[in-house]
Amino acid sequence: LSLLPQASQEELKAAYRRLCMLYHPDKHRDPELKTQAERLFNLVHQAYEVLSDPQTRAIYDIYGRRGLEMEGWEVVERKRTPAEIREEFERLQREREERRLQQRTNPKGTISVGIDATDLFDRYDEEYEDVPGSSFPQIEINKMHISQSIEAPLTATDTAILSGNLSTQNGNGGGSINLALRRVTSAKGWGELEFGAGDLQGPLFGLKIFRNLTPRCFISTNCALQFSSRGIRPGLTTVLARNLDKNTMGYLQWRWGIQSAMNTSVVRDTKTSHFTLALQLGIPHSFMMVSYQHKFQDEDQTRVKGSLKAGFFGTIVEYGAERKISRHSVLGATVSVGVPQGVSLKIKLNRASQTYFFPIHLTDQLLPSAVFYATVGPLVIYFAMHRLIIRPYLRAQKERELEKQRENTASDILQKKQEAEAAVRLMQESVRRIIEAEEARMGLIVVNAWYGKFVNDNSRKNEKVKVIDVTVPLQCLVKDSKLILTEASKAGLPGFYDPCVGEEKSLKVLYQFRGVLHQVMSADNEALRIPKQ
């Protein structure tokens, strides 16, 4: 019954009557079969009660069993439309989320460690002749930066954000702390007040406003007053953005203050690419920048990127790649080649909301050897780590998760297995009659059917096949020489259960139609109709 989301009331009644005839306790004299039939008959009756009521059926069709378990439905007015029920469900979810507001934070952090490795390529032998240990290149950390922020929701519309940072470079450093209070004023905008203080700079007061002008255009303004020993330094930044089309945004930015500038940029982001074109005129830096990123449609979400930036400071060419190495981690590397900046390698690891950044400065000159090692080195290290460390770790992690999932669902799966085996025993007499009728008309006869995990790939030959025989349950579903299964997991069919929780499953059927043998393979959630038209 639960596999008929689009069925009419007449079709539900027909399926209900058919299952009732199959599982009715009075049709079975054996005491054990009679007990099993009573249990399955009650389950069918409960399912029909849910699906025959327009409101509970709408809840189940939209949200499944979890929707029926949501607290608060008992006070909902009856005879609502599916759209109204969806709105009510979302309201109940919002109320539940609001109850958890005080327990939520959104921590974000960045750790940056700058490494000076110029001694690898820019050595001058005459300077090291009389220095002990001069045969080994000197690699040192010359700067570090740590920043962290957390959010504390105060109400449904108010949020407090506390952030701080510490920086050090060549033995000198400092830090600051900031507190921001943000209020969502309407569906179109929000405002934010910011207060800050640091040991290198004085107190800071800021105001930020965001507003949607139209559905395709927004503006944001950030005003700040920085107090220092030199006096008050005001600053103002305004950004105007507009959707140029479905995937393209245009930005205009004006910044007034210590580093005044005007910037315009166009950003196009699609499923397979990301393109940016920017032009800035300002003091002290004016530049033009173009960048392109290609997104591969693989499970690792691989991306390759390149950019060119030219201005008063010189010219910089960057290229690199990033790839997902686990469920919550993305690893990336970028090579930067510039005049007069030299060659640098930037390694970045994103782990959930934390970012770890390691810029490695290799040389102040344009050396082909530095470019070569900066490009090839990370690739060799990555593929070696991926093969020797990452892949085995992910495989072991997946096995642990599957094992944990199996343990958590073991009792439920055992119950489903017992119900399926009981259903198969109760189906025997009905299946015998169906086969006799189909043989008389040269119709559809299921010779063999298996459901579960099949291993056909040689690379997976060490994996274990986990299938169950579902010949009887499938034959029981044959009606008028047709077998029709909808787009839903077949583990919920009568006489079925999940033999391999959390793994990819298929249905394999060997059947006879008009005296000819056929075979078909269907994915777990794929619709199936046999015989083929």
Disulfide bonds with the S-S distance in Angstrom:
none
